[in-house]
């Protein structure tokens, strides 16, 4: 994901789904925060799914492998 990229957020706890954008945080900080109106749609401790999309031409689409990143309670990346 890159700064200002649009992402979808799915709140597993409440069922809320909404679009927002990526905001920079310190590297390896584990920070995931929602600002503005989006902040009212999830609370600290809620489990969320963050979805990012990409566009590919036909050749790229055939070889693309999606990445699923799972994290622990402190947002540290878990081994795959």
Backbone torsions as a table, in degrees:
resi	resn	phi	psi	omega
1	UNK	NA	150.3	-179.1
2	UNK	-126.1	157.4	-179.4
3	UNK	-54.1	135.8	179.7
4	UNK	72.5	2.0	176.5
5	UNK	-68.0	137.5	175.6
6	UNK	-72.3	135.9	176.5
7	UNK	-135.4	156.7	173.6
8	UNK	-101.7	141.1	177.3
9	UNK	-117.1	129.3	175.1
10	UNK	-115.6	115.9	179.2
11	UNK	-86.5	110.9	-177.1
12	UNK	-66.3	-30.3	-176.3
13	UNK	-74.5	-39.6	-172.5
14	UNK	-112.0	-15.3	-175.7
15	UNK	84.8	-1.6	179.3
16	UNK	-65.3	141.4	175.8
17	UNK	-132.8	131.3	-178.7
18	UNK	-156.7	161.2	178.3
19	UNK	-102.2	144.9	175.2
20	UNK	-152.1	-161.6	-178.6
21	UNK	-138.7	159.5	-177.1
22	UNK	-78.0	130.7	175.9
23	UNK	-114.8	140.6	-178.2
24	UNK	-66.1	141.2	173.5
25	UNK	-135.0	161.6	178.8
26	UNK	-58.0	138.7	178.9
27	UNK	-54.1	139.6	177.5
28	UNK	57.1	21.1	179.8
29	UNK	-80.6	-19.2	-175.5
30	UNK	74.2	9.7	-176.7
31	UNK	-75.2	123.5	169.4
32	UNK	-129.5	113.7	-178.6
33	UNK	-135.0	152.6	177.6
34	UNK	-115.6	134.0	-179.5
35	UNK	-118.6	165.4	177.0
36	UNK	63.0	-145.9	-176.9
37	UNK	-60.2	-33.5	-180.0
38	UNK	-61.8	-27.2	-178.5
39	UNK	-63.7	-19.5	-179.7
40	UNK	-85.5	-4.3	-174.8
41	UNK	-103.6	-1.4	177.4
42	UNK	-154.5	149.1	-179.6
43	UNK	-115.2	154.8	174.7
44	UNK	-53.1	134.1	-179.0
45	UNK	96.2	-16.9	176.8
46	UNK	-65.7	140.2	172.3
47	UNK	-81.2	130.5	179.2
48	UNK	-129.8	158.4	172.6
49	UNK	-115.6	129.5	177.7
50	UNK	-107.7	124.8	-176.9
51	UNK	-117.4	127.0	175.2
52	UNK	-117.0	146.6	-177.5
53	UNK	-117.4	161.2	176.1
54	UNK	-145.4	157.0	176.1
55	UNK	-111.0	138.7	-178.2
56	UNK	-134.6	153.1	168.3
57	UNK	-79.3	174.5	-173.6
58	UNK	-59.4	-41.9	-179.1
59	UNK	-64.9	-44.3	179.3
60	UNK	-64.7	-39.6	-178.3
61	UNK	-62.1	-32.4	-179.2
62	UNK	-69.0	-27.0	-176.7
63	UNK	-107.8	-5.2	-177.4
64	UNK	-67.4	136.0	175.3
65	UNK	-118.5	114.3	-179.9
66	UNK	-64.9	151.9	177.7
67	UNK	-109.0	131.0	173.2
68	UNK	-115.1	121.3	-178.7
69	UNK	-111.1	121.1	177.0
70	UNK	-106.1	142.8	-178.4
71	UNK	-128.0	160.7	176.0
72	UNK	-87.0	-171.4	-177.9
73	UNK	-61.9	-22.3	179.0
74	UNK	-100.0	14.9	179.6
75	UNK	62.3	28.2	172.9
76	UNK	-87.8	136.7	-177.9
77	UNK	-65.6	130.6	178.0
78	UNK	-88.9	150.3	176.7
79	UNK	-62.6	146.6	-179.0
80	UNK	-86.9	NA	NA
